[in-house]
Amino acid sequence: MMPDAGLFEPEPGQESAFDAADALVVDELLACGERLGRPVVVGLCGAQGSGKSTMSARLARRLDAAGSPSAVLSLDDFYLTRAERATLGRTVHPLLETRGVPGTHDLALARSTIASLVGQQAMVAAPRFDKALDDRAAPATWQTYQAPVSVVILEGWCVGARPIPDEDLLQPINALERDEDADGTWRRHVNSVLQDDYRALFNLLDLRVLLRAPDFACVHGWRLEQEMGLARMDSQSMPVMDAPAVARFIAHYERLTRWIIADEPADLVIEIGPDRTPFAWRRGGVI
């Protein structure tokens, strides 16, 4: 039986703590698949810039090498289109025009894509969202997978998140909420869809892994690094955000990110440092 916690100390053949963390997660996934006797869907959660996408790619390579073909999906790639979010901004609350929080994803598309990847004998196209354009990319650019796969990795900043207690929504947590959501309509809507609509998606997860950031303060720097790396290829692209713009952007994510760090909605919690290096792990309280 595997222990309930440990430190990431590379073993022979492992070059770094990242190798040790990847090996742990892959072992958990393969054991889960053997136990269930069917394809496994794993959720990988972590704050913006925490290394989810990079880790997912590494896990996919390990799984493929182990004879377990995988598909990597990002929750970000299921954002509603810019036009759909503009409609939400007019009909529900202006802050919903900004992508990111629960309520700004196409959950039906996410569920159907996962179902196809684990249940069809066909090539399956996975949507892609162009953050530089702030809109869904053309279908011709979507990645395709030969289904069925053995493992679907769904990574995202709020994957598996649980609703925030209602009493914790009363007071604004930052200037954005104070000035643009004074009556709490936006944050209550986000919490409501997390309770209902997102639960149906997250119930598909067989294993939940959390890359737990040290604190929210790290997220601004991580997200700014991401922004600098986004490619702006044509005149339709959104302008690169500077530090103040990034600060405003991640303010939309702050409440739920802080809650996830505290709540730890995962079967496996991986602690990472300010440089994103994993240093410890433990089993979480999600069954």
C-alpha positions as CSV (number, residue, x, y, z in Angstrom):
1,M,0.0,0.0,0.0
2,M,1.3,3.4,-0.9
3,P,1.9,5.9,1.9
4,D,-0.4,8.9,2.5
5,A,2.2,11.6,2.1
6,G,5.9,12.1,1.2
7,L,8.6,14.4,-0.2
8,F,9.7,14.5,-3.8
9,E,13.3,13.2,-3.6
10,P,14.4,11.9,-7.0
11,E,15.1,8.2,-7.1
12,P,17.7,6.6,-9.4
13,G,16.8,7.3,-13.0
14,Q,14.9,10.5,-12.0
15,E,16.6,13.8,-12.7
16,S,14.4,16.1,-10.7
17,A,11.5,16.6,-8.3
18,F,9.4,17.1,-11.4
19,D,10.3,13.5,-12.5
20,A,9.3,12.2,-9.1
21,A,6.0,14.0,-9.1
22,D,5.2,12.9,-12.6
23,A,6.0,9.3,-11.7
24,L,3.7,9.4,-8.7
25,V,0.8,10.7,-10.7
26,V,1.2,8.3,-13.5
27,D,1.4,5.4,-11.1
28,E,-1.8,6.6,-9.5
29,L,-3.5,6.9,-13.0
30,L,-2.4,3.4,-14.1
31,A,-3.6,1.9,-10.8
32,C,-6.9,3.7,-11.1
33,G,-7.4,2.4,-14.6
34,E,-6.6,-1.1,-13.6
35,R,-9.0,-0.8,-10.7
36,L,-11.9,0.6,-12.7
37,G,-11.3,-1.5,-15.8
38,R,-12.1,1.4,-18.1
39,P,-10.6,4.7,-19.4
40,V,-9.7,7.2,-16.7
41,V,-10.5,10.9,-16.5
42,V,-8.2,12.9,-14.3
43,G,-8.6,16.5,-13.3
44,L,-5.4,18.6,-12.8
45,C,-6.1,21.8,-11.0
46,G,-3.7,24.7,-10.2
47,A,-3.6,28.4,-10.1
48,Q,-2.7,30.4,-13.3
49,G,0.9,29.8,-14.3
50,S,1.4,27.0,-11.8
51,G,2.6,24.6,-14.5
52,K,-0.5,22.6,-15.3
53,S,-0.1,22.5,-19.0
54,T,3.6,21.7,-18.9
55,M,2.9,18.9,-16.4
56,S,0.0,17.5,-18.5
57,A,2.3,17.3,-21.5
58,R,4.9,15.4,-19.5
59,L,2.3,13.0,-18.1
60,A,0.9,12.3,-21.6
61,R,4.4,11.4,-22.8
62,R,4.9,9.0,-19.9
63,L,1.5,7.4,-20.3
64,D,2.0,7.0,-24.1
65,A,5.4,5.3,-23.3
66,A,3.6,3.0,-20.9
67,G,1.2,1.9,-23.6
68,S,-1.7,4.0,-22.3
69,P,-2.6,6.5,-25.0
70,S,-3.9,9.8,-23.6
71,A,-5.5,13.0,-24.5
72,V,-4.9,16.4,-22.9
73,L,-7.7,18.8,-22.6
74,S,-7.5,22.3,-21.1
75,L,-10.6,23.8,-19.5
76,D,-9.4,27.1,-21.0
77,D,-10.1,25.6,-24.5
78,F,-13.8,25.4,-23.7
79,Y,-14.3,29.0,-23.0
80,L,-17.5,30.5,-24.6
81,T,-16.8,32.6,-27.7
82,R,-16.3,36.3,-27.3
83,A,-19.7,36.9,-28.7
84,E,-21.4,34.5,-26.2
85,R,-19.6,36.2,-23.3
86,A,-20.6,39.6,-24.5
87,T,-24.2,38.4,-24.3
88,L,-23.6,37.2,-20.8
89,G,-22.2,40.6,-20.0
90,R,-25.3,42.3,-21.2
91,T,-27.9,39.9,-19.7
92,V,-26.3,38.7,-16.4
93,H,-23.4,40.9,-15.3
94,P,-20.7,42.9,-17.2
95,L,-17.8,41.0,-15.5
96,L,-18.9,37.8,-17.2
97,E,-17.6,39.2,-20.5
98,T,-14.1,38.5,-19.2
99,R,-13.1,34.8,-19.7
100,G,-12.1,32.7,-16.8
101,V,-14.6,32.2,-14.0
102,P,-17.2,29.5,-13.8
103,G,-20.0,30.5,-16.1
104,T,-17.7,31.4,-19.0
105,H,-17.2,27.9,-20.3
106,D,-19.1,25.7,-22.8
107,L,-19.7,22.8,-20.4
108,A,-21.9,20.8,-22.9
109,L,-19.0,20.8,-25.4
110,A,-16.5,19.8,-22.6
111,R,-18.7,16.9,-21.5
112,S,-19.3,15.7,-25.1
113,T,-15.6,15.9,-26.0
114,I,-14.7,13.7,-23.0
115,A,-17.5,11.3,-23.7
116,S,-16.2,10.9,-27.3
117,L,-12.6,10.4,-26.3
118,V,-13.4,7.5,-23.9
119,G,-16.4,6.0,-25.8
120,Q,-15.9,6.3,-29.5
121,Q,-13.9,4.4,-32.1
122,A,-13.0,7.4,-34.2
123,M,-10.9,10.5,-34.6
124,V,-12.0,13.1,-32.1
125,A,-11.3,16.8,-32.5
126,A,-10.6,18.7,-29.2
127,P,-11.5,22.5,-29.3
128,R,-8.8,25.1,-29.0
129,F,-9.2,28.6,-27.6
130,D,-6.9,31.4,-28.9
131,K,-6.1,33.6,-25.9
132,A,-4.3,36.1,-28.1
133,L,-7.6,36.6,-30.0
134,D,-9.7,36.0,-26.9
135,D,-11.9,33.7,-29.0
136,R,-12.4,30.1,-30.0
137,A,-10.0,29.1,-32.7
138,A,-11.1,27.8,-36.1
139,P,-12.0,24.1,-36.1
140,A,-9.2,23.5,-38.6
141,T,-6.7,24.2,-35.9
142,W,-8.2,21.8,-33.3
143,Q,-6.1,18.9,-32.2
144,T,-7.4,15.4,-33.1
145,Y,-7.0,12.2,-31.1
146,Q,-7.6,8.6,-32.0
147,A,-10.3,7.4,-29.6
148,P,-10.8,5.6,-27.4
149,V,-7.9,6.8,-25.2
150,S,-6.9,5.2,-21.9
151,V,-6.5,8.5,-20.0
152,V,-8.1,11.9,-20.5
153,I,-6.3,14.7,-18.6
154,L,-8.5,17.7,-18.0
155,E,-6.4,20.6,-16.7
156,G,-7.6,24.0,-15.6
157,W,-7.3,26.6,-12.8
158,C,-10.7,25.6,-11.2
159,V,-11.0,22.0,-12.2
160,G,-12.8,20.1,-9.4
161,A,-13.4,23.3,-7.4
162,R,-16.3,23.2,-4.9
163,P,-18.7,26.0,-4.1
164,I,-17.7,28.7,-1.6
165,P,-19.9,28.9,1.5
166,D,-22.6,31.6,0.9
167,E,-21.5,33.6,4.0
168,D,-18.0,34.0,2.6
169,L,-19.4,35.8,-0.4
170,L,-20.8,38.8,1.5
171,Q,-17.8,41.0,1.6
172,P,-15.8,42.0,-1.5
173,I,-12.3,40.5,-1.5
174,N,-10.6,43.1,-3.8
175,A,-11.1,46.4,-5.5
176,L,-12.7,44.7,-8.6
177,E,-15.5,43.2,-6.5
178,R,-15.9,46.4,-4.4
179,D,-16.2,48.7,-7.3
180,E,-17.8,46.5,-10.0
181,D,-19.7,43.9,-8.1
182,A,-20.9,45.9,-5.1
183,D,-24.1,44.0,-4.6
184,G,-22.5,40.6,-5.1
185,T,-24.5,39.6,-8.2
186,W,-21.4,38.4,-10.2
187,R,-19.8,36.4,-7.4
188,R,-23.1,34.7,-6.4
189,H,-23.7,33.8,-10.1
190,V,-20.2,32.2,-10.3
191,N,-20.8,30.3,-7.1
192,S,-24.2,29.1,-8.3
193,V,-23.0,27.6,-11.6
194,L,-20.1,26.0,-9.8
195,Q,-22.6,24.3,-7.5
196,D,-24.9,23.1,-10.3
197,D,-23.6,23.1,-13.9
198,Y,-19.9,22.5,-13.1
199,R,-20.7,19.6,-10.7
200,A,-21.9,17.6,-13.7
201,L,-18.6,18.0,-15.4
202,F,-16.4,17.4,-12.4
203,N,-18.4,14.3,-11.5
204,L,-16.8,12.7,-14.6
205,L,-13.4,12.9,-12.8
206,D,-12.0,9.6,-11.5
207,L,-9.0,11.2,-9.9
208,R,-8.4,14.9,-8.9
209,V,-4.9,16.3,-8.6
210,L,-4.1,19.7,-7.2
211,L,-0.9,21.7,-7.8
212,R,-1.2,23.7,-4.6
213,A,0.5,27.2,-4.9
214,P,2.1,28.7,-1.8
215,D,-0.3,31.6,-1.8
216,F,-2.1,33.9,-4.2
217,A,0.7,36.4,-4.2
218,C,2.7,34.1,-6.5
219,V,0.0,34.1,-9.1
220,H,0.5,37.6,-10.4
221,G,4.1,36.9,-11.4
222,W,3.3,33.5,-12.9
223,R,0.4,35.0,-15.0
224,L,2.6,37.9,-16.1
225,E,5.2,35.4,-17.4
226,Q,2.4,33.6,-19.3
227,E,1.2,36.9,-20.9
228,M,4.7,37.7,-22.1
229,G,4.7,34.3,-23.8
230,L,1.5,34.7,-25.7
231,A,1.9,35.0,-29.5
232,R,0.3,38.0,-31.1
233,M,0.4,37.1,-34.8
234,D,-2.0,39.5,-36.5
235,S,-4.0,42.8,-36.2
236,Q,-7.0,40.9,-34.7
237,S,-5.0,39.9,-31.6
238,M,-5.7,41.4,-28.2
239,P,-2.9,43.7,-27.0
240,V,-0.3,42.3,-24.5
241,M,-1.4,43.0,-20.9
242,D,1.1,44.9,-18.8
243,A,1.5,44.3,-15.0
244,P,-1.5,46.5,-14.0
245,A,-3.7,44.9,-16.6
246,V,-2.7,41.4,-15.4
247,A,-3.4,42.5,-11.9
248,R,-6.9,43.5,-12.9
249,F,-7.4,40.3,-14.9
250,I,-6.4,37.9,-12.1
251,A,-8.6,39.8,-9.7
252,H,-11.5,38.0,-11.4
253,Y,-9.9,34.7,-10.3
254,E,-8.7,35.8,-6.8
255,R,-11.7,34.7,-4.7
256,L,-11.9,31.2,-6.1
257,T,-8.2,30.7,-6.3
258,R,-7.8,31.5,-2.6
259,W,-10.7,29.2,-1.8
260,I,-9.1,26.3,-3.8
261,I,-5.8,26.7,-2.0
262,A,-7.6,26.6,1.4
263,D,-10.2,23.9,0.5
264,E,-7.9,21.5,-1.4
265,P,-10.5,19.7,-3.5
266,A,-8.3,16.8,-4.6
267,D,-7.5,13.2,-4.1
268,L,-3.8,14.0,-4.4
269,V,-2.3,17.4,-3.3
270,I,1.1,18.3,-4.7
271,E,2.8,21.2,-2.9
272,I,4.8,23.5,-5.2
273,G,7.2,26.3,-4.3
274,P,7.3,29.9,-5.7
275,D,9.5,28.6,-8.6
276,R,6.8,25.9,-9.3
277,T,9.0,23.0,-8.2
278,P,7.1,20.2,-6.4
279,F,8.5,19.4,-3.0
280,A,5.8,17.4,-1.1
281,W,2.6,15.5,-1.6
282,R,-0.2,14.1,0.4
283,R,-3.6,12.4,-0.1
284,G,-6.5,14.8,0.0
285,G,-10.0,14.4,1.3
286,V,-12.0,14.0,-1.9
287,I,-13.4,10.5,-2.4
